[in-house]
Amino acid sequence: MSKNKIPEFLRHAKLLKKNAIRYAASESVIFFKESFVNEGWTDGALTKWKKSSTPLAGKRTLYKSGKLMQSIRKLEATDQRLVVIADSDHAEIHNEGGYITVTEQMKRYFWAQHLKFKKRNKKKAEFCKFMALKKVGSKVKIDKRQFIGESRTLMQNLDSWFRGTVNTNFDKQKQEYTFILQSDGNSAY
């Protein structure tokens, strides 16, 4: 007579939970960074960002140096919650949109940029002069260009992965713990 094999469901469940947390954290960071590649936010469908009107912008919207995209990282991943952040100084204003207040420091920066571009790039020089002449305390509108947040598409992707992983593990266990024929011809589990 042979031994009965009992599936180790608890061990498999713990391993699945651990892998799900790790996978969700990794995929979330990748998903949010893909917003920069797609130049838009994907909730149910991709919503393209409004192109920047400033001549100082890079070739791609929100991607001049790459610092904003590179600031996206996992802060916390537990079985209770997952926190992914973008810790660049200007992440919040770009993600949510809003107004920024013109400061003396901004005016000095744009005067320096104006002088830098004066002979090389008239369009950039004019824009910098326009910004440098703004009154301290005046407001500049920053359009919302969301790249991080809750997303139905991301959740569907994670759910799909989880279902697939559970099904794969279940199928493996079914194969491992099939009937074992005893020597007397009776089947046992």
C-alpha positions as CSV (number, residue, x, y, z in Angstrom):
1,M,0.0,0.0,0.0
2,S,1.4,3.4,-0.9
3,K,1.2,6.7,1.0
4,N,-1.5,9.3,0.4
5,K,-0.3,12.6,-0.9
6,I,-2.1,15.7,0.6
7,P,-1.8,18.9,-1.3
8,E,0.1,21.7,0.5
9,F,-2.5,24.3,-0.1
10,L,-1.3,26.6,2.7
11,R,2.3,26.7,1.5
12,H,1.2,27.4,-2.1
13,A,-1.2,30.2,-0.9
14,K,1.6,31.9,1.1
15,L,4.0,31.7,-1.9
16,L,1.3,33.0,-4.2
17,K,0.6,36.0,-1.9
18,K,4.3,36.8,-1.6
19,N,4.7,36.6,-5.4
20,A,1.6,38.7,-6.0
21,I,2.8,41.5,-3.8
22,R,6.2,41.5,-5.6
23,Y,4.6,41.3,-9.0
24,A,2.1,44.1,-8.3
25,A,4.8,46.4,-7.1
26,S,7.0,45.8,-10.1
27,E,4.3,46.0,-12.7
28,S,2.8,49.2,-11.1
29,V,6.1,51.0,-11.4
30,I,6.5,49.8,-15.1
31,F,2.9,50.8,-15.9
32,F,3.3,54.3,-14.5
33,K,6.6,54.8,-16.3
34,E,4.9,53.7,-19.6
35,S,2.8,56.8,-19.3
36,F,5.9,58.8,-20.4
37,V,6.5,56.5,-23.4
38,N,2.8,56.7,-24.4
39,E,2.6,60.4,-23.6
40,G,-0.6,59.9,-21.8
41,W,-2.5,58.3,-19.0
42,T,-4.2,54.9,-19.2
43,D,-7.2,54.4,-17.0
44,G,-9.8,52.6,-19.1
45,A,-8.2,53.7,-22.3
46,L,-5.2,55.9,-23.2
47,T,-5.8,59.7,-22.8
48,K,-3.0,61.6,-24.5
49,W,-1.5,64.5,-22.7
50,K,-1.8,68.0,-24.1
51,K,1.4,69.0,-25.9
52,S,3.4,71.6,-24.0
53,S,3.3,75.1,-25.5
54,T,6.7,76.1,-24.2
55,P,9.6,76.0,-26.6
56,L,11.8,74.9,-23.6
57,A,10.1,71.5,-23.5
58,G,11.9,68.4,-24.7
59,K,10.8,66.5,-27.8
60,R,8.5,64.4,-25.8
61,T,5.9,65.8,-23.3
62,L,7.1,65.7,-19.7
63,Y,10.4,64.1,-20.8
64,K,13.2,66.5,-21.1
65,S,15.8,65.0,-18.8
66,G,13.9,61.9,-17.7
67,K,14.1,62.8,-14.0
68,L,10.4,62.9,-13.4
69,M,9.9,59.4,-14.9
70,Q,13.0,58.1,-13.0
71,S,11.6,59.4,-9.7
72,I,8.8,56.7,-9.8
73,R,9.5,54.0,-7.3
74,K,7.9,51.6,-4.9
75,L,7.7,53.1,-1.4
76,E,5.9,50.3,0.4
77,A,4.6,46.8,-0.5
78,T,2.8,44.8,2.1
79,D,-0.1,42.3,2.0
80,Q,-2.3,45.2,3.1
81,R,-1.2,48.0,0.7
82,L,1.1,49.0,-2.2
83,V,2.4,52.5,-2.4
84,V,4.2,53.8,-5.5
85,I,5.4,57.4,-5.6
86,A,7.1,59.9,-7.8
87,D,9.3,61.9,-5.5
88,S,10.5,64.6,-8.0
89,D,9.9,68.1,-6.8
90,H,7.4,68.9,-9.6
91,A,5.7,65.5,-9.8
92,E,2.5,66.6,-8.0
93,I,1.8,69.7,-10.1
94,H,2.3,67.8,-13.4
95,N,0.2,64.8,-12.3
96,E,-2.7,66.9,-10.9
97,G,-2.4,70.2,-12.7
98,G,-2.9,73.6,-11.1
99,Y,-1.2,76.9,-10.8
100,I,2.2,77.9,-9.7
101,T,3.1,81.3,-8.3
102,V,5.9,83.4,-10.0
103,T,8.8,84.0,-7.6
104,E,11.9,86.2,-7.8
105,Q,14.0,83.1,-8.2
106,M,11.9,82.1,-11.3
107,K,12.3,85.5,-12.8
108,R,16.1,85.4,-12.3
109,Y,16.2,81.9,-13.9
110,F,14.2,83.0,-17.0
111,W,16.4,86.2,-17.4
112,A,19.5,83.9,-17.4
113,Q,17.8,81.6,-19.9
114,H,16.9,84.6,-22.0
115,L,20.5,85.8,-22.2
116,K,21.6,82.2,-22.9
117,F,19.3,81.8,-25.9
118,K,19.3,85.4,-27.1
119,K,21.8,84.7,-30.0
120,R,21.1,81.0,-30.6
121,N,17.4,80.5,-30.4
122,K,15.1,83.5,-30.8
123,K,11.9,81.5,-30.0
124,K,13.3,80.2,-26.7
125,A,14.7,83.6,-25.9
126,E,11.4,85.4,-26.4
127,F,9.6,82.8,-24.3
128,C,12.1,83.2,-21.4
129,K,11.8,87.0,-21.7
130,F,8.0,86.8,-21.5
131,M,8.3,84.6,-18.3
132,A,11.0,86.9,-16.8
133,L,8.7,89.9,-17.2
134,K,5.8,88.3,-15.3
135,K,5.0,90.0,-12.0
136,V,6.1,88.3,-8.8
137,G,2.9,86.7,-7.3
138,S,1.2,86.2,-10.6
139,K,0.0,82.7,-11.5
140,V,1.1,80.3,-14.3
141,K,-1.3,77.4,-15.2
142,I,0.2,74.0,-15.4
143,D,-2.0,71.5,-17.3
144,K,-2.8,68.2,-15.8
145,R,-0.7,65.4,-17.3
146,Q,-1.5,62.4,-15.1
147,F,1.1,59.6,-15.0
148,I,0.4,57.9,-11.7
149,G,-2.7,57.0,-9.8
150,E,-5.5,54.5,-9.7
151,S,-6.1,52.8,-13.1
152,R,-8.7,50.3,-14.1
153,T,-6.4,48.9,-16.8
154,L,-3.6,48.3,-14.3
155,M,-6.0,46.5,-11.9
156,Q,-7.4,44.4,-14.8
157,N,-3.8,43.4,-15.7
158,L,-3.0,42.5,-12.1
159,D,-6.2,40.5,-11.8
160,S,-5.5,38.7,-15.0
161,W,-2.0,37.7,-13.9
162,F,-3.3,36.6,-10.5
163,R,-6.1,34.4,-12.1
164,G,-3.6,32.9,-14.5
165,T,-1.1,32.2,-11.7
166,V,-3.7,30.5,-9.5
167,N,-4.9,28.4,-12.4
168,T,-1.4,27.4,-13.3
169,N,-0.6,26.4,-9.7
170,F,-3.9,24.5,-9.4
171,D,-3.2,22.6,-12.6
172,K,0.3,21.7,-11.3
173,Q,-1.2,20.5,-8.0
174,K,-3.9,18.4,-9.9
175,Q,-1.1,16.7,-11.8
176,E,1.0,16.1,-8.7
177,Y,-1.8,14.8,-6.5
178,T,-3.6,12.4,-8.9
179,F,-4.9,9.1,-8.0
180,I,-2.4,6.6,-6.8
181,L,-3.2,3.0,-7.5
182,Q,-2.8,0.7,-4.5
183,S,-1.4,-2.7,-5.0
184,D,-4.8,-4.3,-4.5
185,G,-6.3,-2.2,-7.4
186,N,-8.3,0.2,-5.3
187,S,-7.6,3.9,-5.8
188,A,-6.6,6.2,-3.0
189,Y,-6.1,10.0,-2.8
